[in-house]
Amino acid sequence: MEHYQKKQSEHKLVFLMQGDSFKTEEISPTLTIEHVKAFKVPGAWWEYRFIHRAKQIRPYIEKHKPDIIEVGSPYVLPAAVRRASESLERKPVLIGFWHADFPVTYIRRTFEPISKFLAKKLESVAWSYARYQFKNYRSIQVSCKEVMERVRSHGLPNLEWSPLGIDSALFTPERRDEALVEELKAGNPSRLTMFFPHRFCEEKGLSLLLGAYPIICKELGVEPTLVFVGAGNRIRLVKEAEKKYKHIKYAGFIKNAEEMAKWIASCEMGFALSGWETFGFSILEGMSCGQCLIGANTGAAAEHIRDSGGGIILEEMSSKALARAVCEIAADKNKMQSFAEKGRAYAKQFSWDACFEKQLKFYSQFFLS
């Protein structure tokens, strides 16, 4: 965003960053970051804060006088922004971005194991709540077509497909590190190398993969290397697996993008096992680095793999089905190479420049006379 915005001269972007203090950063004449002290979710193992009151937002609207406000959280912020704007003489256009498919991801998925009837009722309440939150919004952007159709079917109008982006100049096969590849191959050039760069939780398919690993080892005859990077509330399972299996490696939490690109490009296969993704940055970063992908059969994971031809979509979400898919690819190096090439070609269209250009074109329609 920063690199793109610095090149602009005809529009200005003000970003409200929710954090633990107040500060204004003037990044460039056309890019300002307002750091706003915001409520922290108590007890969360990750840092999650959100603005929830109109009076927190109103001063920034009055200060910057925006033409458009884009709201990326569906929980309480849309209504707060609406209230903060409603008494202004010159009202900004309000646009939403459906980053979190919460009625399905957090409501249905959570309550279905308890009661399908209860899950259905609570999901219906959640969709009603979403319609209230985005009341009087001119449009809502969605980055996954499957999710967009679901949102439309529940009565949220004026939707716009707006895919996000990745840094395809950074995430490339050229980031492959031969010394790291040799380390991961551990003396056997035919050893498959696999990569899991997701939050360690059930939503991301952690247990699914850990359950598949011993089956894969048995079928292949050569234990593949499986690298985990990240953090999460099920990290204990990852560390236990690392102790149990010689070729499972936990590489820690990687904050540096260049380091992450190196790890991705140095492994042959990636996983996108969550069926709840609304875009899936890690999916496209893996494809952009030349990995073949195995993914869930719903959401952005299935959409990217289906549209690219860059991997296999699981027929069922089970460890046995995942193991079969891994072994199918591992048995055919030409297929693996074909998946990698198709995925790389597909990922190139999702640059940040392309993302922002599409958004600017979308925004401009609201000001054409």
Secondary structure, 3 states (H helix, E strand, C coil): CHHHHHCCCCCCEEEEEEECCCEEEEEECCEEEEEEECEECCCCCCCCEECCCHHHHHHHHHHHCCCEEEECCCCCHHHHHHHHHCCCCCCCEEEEECCCCHHHHHHHHHHCCCCHHHHHHHHHHHHHHHHHHCCCCCEEEECCHHHHHHHHHCCCCCEEECCCCECCCCCCHHHCCHHHHHHHHCCCCCCCEEEECCCCCHHHCHHHHHHHHHHHHHHHCCCCEEEECCCCCCHHHHHHHHHHCCCEEECCCCCCHHHHHHHHHCCCEEEECCCCCCCCHHHHHHHHCCCEEEECCCHHHHHHHHHHCCEEECCCCCHHHHHHHHHHHHCCHHHHHHHHHHHHHHHCCCEHHHHHHHHHHHHHHHHCC
